[in-house]
């Protein structure tokens, strides 16, 4: 079997814009589907220890369901992923105001972020497609025209690789990520998945999930995943409402190169996923707000904790936190980020 790409229609936007769906397949039979709407990863099919394939990401069968609204299933998120406190930041002496769409804060690019745009697609060699979008100056309140591209590649090493680049004509914050919800069993609760996160520290946050500016050790806390633990094993120690994780981890790799960020195992199937990234942080989110009101692919109802996210990123609210790694991109610079999800099986 050879690596291949197949293009099909995924429907049309209300204004008549066509939305395409690209199916990527590698020589081992792994496959992934990515829509031009939101550069959304809609499906990822990987084998268990017996060679049985299952779709391991949450999402919908058709464009109409995505258009009705969803919690960023599989979406490419920007211009600035995660939260910006009170939707405000000051850059080079000028204050910018963004949409407030998550309590008192700005989240994941605003009311109509990159997850709700139709991207241009250009197939590459092998099982790879480059998705591009140009965000105009002032879109969602952000300064500068930002040209963005993410190349999605399914490698013969069974990796789903995401390579991001961006350039701007004015200084602007940029923090791109993918927001896939994973369930390596293919269904049911994800809380018995065993997870390791390669982070000795995290960024504590306030009640609205804005970091306090501190960087603290995870040791001795319920957010410690330095050794592999079932995701739900310490839920009783969490003081969150609803219960679950929505925490940013300071990766030991420090954003200095492609490094292991997390490893997740699903014991019954034997499926293992490793996350490698060049980013300094990763947000663990355990689907706390899924409540059974969304019905996904093949009629599966998405209940609380059906999936988990590992959103590789710069830290939340970095644009307002001078001690955090900077998210400011300036003219003449190139934003680059690589994240890959490697799929394995264990006996």
C-alpha positions in Angstrom: 0.0 0.0 0.0 1.3 3.5 -0.9 0.7 6.8 0.8 -2.2 8.6 -0.8 -4.5 11.6 -0.7 -8.2 11.6 -1.7 -10.3 14.7 -2.0 -14.1 14.8 -1.6 -16.8 17.3 -1.0 -17.8 18.0 2.6 -20.6 20.4 1.8 -21.0 24.2 1.3 -21.0 27.2 3.6 -24.2 29.4 4.0 -22.6 31.8 1.5 -22.0 29.0 -1.1 -18.3 28.5 -0.5 -17.4 24.9 -1.1 -15.8 22.9 1.7 -13.5 20.0 0.9 -12.5 16.9 2.9 -9.0 15.4 2.4 -8.4 11.8 3.3 -4.7 11.0 4.0 -3.5 7.3 4.2 -0.1 5.9 4.8 1.6 2.7 3.8 0.5 1.0 7.0 -3.2 1.7 6.5 -3.5 4.5 9.0 -5.8 7.3 7.8 -6.8 10.8 8.8 -9.4 13.2 7.4 -9.0 17.0 7.4 -11.6 19.5 6.3 -10.9 22.9 4.7 -13.4 24.4 7.2 -11.4 25.3 10.2 -8.5 23.0 9.0 -10.4 20.5 11.2 -9.1 17.0 11.8 -12.4 15.1 11.6 -11.1 11.5 11.8 -8.0 9.5 12.7 -8.1 5.7 12.3 -5.4 3.7 14.0 -5.1 0.0 14.8 -5.2 -1.8 18.2 -2.9 -4.7 19.2 -5.0 -7.1 17.0 -4.8 -4.8 14.0 -8.4 -3.6 14.3 -8.8 0.0 13.3 -10.9 2.6 15.2 -11.4 6.3 14.8 -9.8 7.9 17.9 -10.9 11.5 17.6 -14.2 13.2 18.4 -16.1 15.0 15.7 -19.1 14.9 13.3 -20.0 13.2 10.1 -21.0 16.3 8.2 -20.3 20.0 7.8 -23.8 21.0 9.0 -23.1 19.7 12.5 -19.8 21.6 12.8 -21.6 24.8 11.6 -24.1 24.5 14.5 -21.3 25.0 17.0 -19.0 22.7 18.9 -16.2 22.8 21.4 -13.4 23.1 18.8 -13.4 19.4 17.9 -10.2 18.9 15.9 -9.9 22.5 14.9 -6.9 24.6 14.0 -7.1 27.4 16.6 -5.8 31.0 16.3 -4.9 33.8 16.0 -4.2 33.2 19.7 -5.1 29.9 21.3 -6.2 29.7 24.9 -7.2 32.7 27.0 -6.3 36.4 27.0 -7.4 38.1 30.2 -10.4 40.4 29.8 -9.7 40.4 26.0 -7.1 43.2 26.3 -3.4 43.5 25.7 -0.9 46.3 25.1 1.7 46.1 22.4 4.3 48.7 21.6 2.3 51.3 23.7 -1.1 50.6 22.0 -3.9 48.8 23.7 -6.0 46.3 21.7 -9.5 45.1 22.6 -10.7 41.6 21.6 -14.0 39.8 21.8 -15.0 38.4 25.2 -16.2 34.9 24.5 -15.3 32.9 27.6 -16.6 34.3 30.9 -14.7 37.6 31.3 -11.9 36.6 28.8 -11.0 36.1 25.2 -10.6 32.4 24.1 -9.2 30.7 21.0 -9.2 33.6 18.6 -12.6 35.1 19.4 -16.1 34.8 18.0 -15.0 33.8 14.5 -11.4 32.5 14.9 -9.4 30.4 12.5 -11.6 27.4 13.5 -14.5 29.0 11.6 -12.7 30.0 8.4 -12.5 28.1 5.1 -8.8 27.4 4.4 -7.1 26.9 1.0 -5.7 23.4 0.5 -2.7 22.4 -1.6 -1.8 18.7 -1.7 1.9 17.9 -1.1 4.1 14.9 -1.8 3.0 11.7 0.0 0.1 11.8 2.4 0.3 15.5 3.1 -1.8 18.6 2.5 -0.9 22.3 3.2 -3.8 24.4 4.5 -3.4 28.2 4.2 -5.4 31.2 5.5 -4.7 35.0 5.5 -6.2 36.8 8.4 -6.7 40.5 7.6 -5.5 43.4 9.7 -8.0 44.0 12.5 -9.7 40.6 12.3 -11.2 39.8 15.7 -9.3 42.9 17.0 -5.8 41.7 16.3 -3.3 43.9 14.5 -1.6 43.1 11.3 -2.3 40.9 8.3 -1.2 37.4 9.2 -0.5 34.7 6.6 -0.8 31.3 8.2 -0.2 27.8 6.9 -0.4 24.4 8.6 0.8 21.3 6.7 -0.8 18.1 7.9 1.2 15.0 7.1 0.5 11.3 7.8 4.0 9.7 7.8 5.0 6.1 7.3 6.2 6.1 10.9 2.6 6.4 11.9 2.8 10.0 12.9 0.2 12.7 12.3 2.5 15.7 11.9 1.4 19.3 12.0 3.9 22.0 10.8 2.7 25.6 11.3 4.2 28.7 9.8 3.1 32.4 9.9 4.3 35.8 8.9 2.9 39.3 9.6 3.1 42.9 8.4 2.6 44.4 11.9 3.6 43.2 15.4 0.9 40.8 16.6 0.5 37.9 19.1 0.4 34.4 17.5 -0.2 31.2 19.3 -1.5 28.3 17.1 -2.6 24.9 18.1 -4.8 22.0 17.2 -7.8 21.2 19.5 -8.4 17.5 18.8 -10.3 15.5 21.4 -8.8 12.0 21.6 -10.2 8.7 22.9 -7.9 5.8 22.1 -10.6 3.2 22.8 -12.8 4.8 20.2 -15.7 5.2 22.6 -16.7 5.5 26.3 -15.0 7.5 29.0 -11.3 8.4 28.6 -10.6 8.6 32.3 -9.0 5.2 32.5 -6.4 6.1 29.9 -3.0 6.2 31.5 -1.1 9.5 30.8 2.4 10.8 31.3 3.2 14.5 30.8 6.9 15.5 30.5 6.5 18.6 32.7 7.9 19.2 36.2 6.0 22.5 36.5 2.7 24.1 35.6 1.1 27.6 35.6 -1.5 28.0 38.4 -4.5 30.0 37.3 -7.4 31.9 38.9 -11.1 30.9 38.8 -11.4 32.1 35.2 -8.3 30.0 34.1 -6.0 33.0 33.7 -2.5 32.3 34.9 -1.4 34.0 38.1 2.1 34.5 36.5 3.6 31.9 38.8 5.4 28.7 37.7 5.1 26.0 40.3 6.2 22.4 40.6 3.6 19.7 40.0 5.1 17.4 42.6 2.7 16.7 45.5 -0.3 18.1 43.6 -3.1 16.3 41.7 -1.8 17.8 38.5 1.4 15.6 38.6 1.6 13.4 35.6 5.4 13.0 35.6 4.8 9.2 36.1 2.0 7.5 34.2 -1.4 7.7 35.9 -5.0 7.1 34.9 -6.4 10.4 33.9 -9.2 10.3 36.4 -7.3 8.8 39.3 -7.1 12.0 41.3 -10.3 13.8 40.3 -11.4 13.7 43.9 -8.5 16.0 44.8 -9.3 18.6 42.1 -11.1 21.7 43.2 -12.7 22.5 39.8 -16.3 22.9 38.7 -17.0 21.0 36.6 -14.5 18.4 37.7 -11.6 17.7 35.4 -8.3 19.1 34.1 -7.9 22.3 32.2 -4.3 23.1 33.1 -1.2 24.4 31.3 2.0 22.4 31.8 5.5 23.9 31.4 7.2 21.2 29.3 10.6 20.1 30.2 11.7 20.4 26.6 11.2 24.2 27.0 10.3 24.8 23.4 13.9 24.4 22.3 13.3 21.6 19.8 11.0 18.7 19.0 10.7 16.9 22.3 8.3 14.4 24.0 5.4 16.2 25.7 3.1 13.4 26.7 2.4 9.7 26.3 -1.0 8.1 26.6 -1.9 4.4 26.8 -5.3 2.7 26.5 -4.8 -0.7 28.1 -7.7 -2.7 26.7 -6.9 -1.9 23.0 -3.1 -1.5 23.5 -3.2 1.8 21.6 -0.5 4.3 22.6 -0.2 7.9 21.5 2.9 10.0 22.0 2.8 13.8 21.6 6.0 15.6 20.5 6.2 19.3 20.1 8.5 22.3 19.7 6.2 24.4 21.9 7.0 25.3 25.5 3.6 24.3 26.9 0.7 21.9 26.6 -2.9 22.3 27.9 -4.5 19.2 29.2 -8.3 19.4 28.9 -10.5 16.5 29.8 -13.8 17.4 28.1 -15.2 18.8 31.3 -18.0 20.6 29.6 -19.2 17.8 27.3 -22.6 17.0 28.7 -24.4 14.6 26.3 -26.0 17.2 24.2 -23.8 16.6 21.2 -24.1 13.5 19.0 -21.0 12.8 17.0 -20.0 10.3 14.3 -22.0 7.1 13.9 -24.6 8.4 16.4 -22.2 8.4 19.4 -23.3 10.7 22.2 -20.4 12.7 23.7 -20.8 12.6 27.5 -18.5 14.4 30.0 -14.9 13.1 29.8 -15.5 11.2 26.6 -12.3 12.7 25.2 -9.1 14.5 26.2 -7.1 17.3 24.6 -3.3 17.9 24.6 -3.1 21.4 23.1 0.5 22.2 22.4 1.0 25.9 22.9 2.6 28.9 24.4 1.2 29.6 27.9 -2.3 31.1 28.3 -2.3 35.0 28.5 1.3 35.1 27.6 0.7 38.5 25.8 0.0 40.0 29.3 2.7 38.0 31.2 6.2 39.4 30.7 7.8 36.4 32.5 6.3 33.9 30.1 7.8 33.0 26.6 6.8 35.7 24.2 4.0 35.2 21.6 4.8 38.4 19.7 5.6 38.0 16.0 7.1 40.9 14.2 7.5 41.7 10.5 10.5 39.9 9.0 10.2 37.1 11.5 8.7 33.6 10.8 6.5 31.8 13.3 7.2 28.1 13.3 5.7 25.3 15.3 5.7 21.5 14.9 3.6 19.0 16.8 3.3 15.4 16.0 1.1 12.6 17.3 2.8 9.2 17.0 0.6 6.1 17.3 1.9 2.8 18.6 0.6 -0.4 20.1 1.7 -2.4 23.1 1.1 -6.1 23.8 
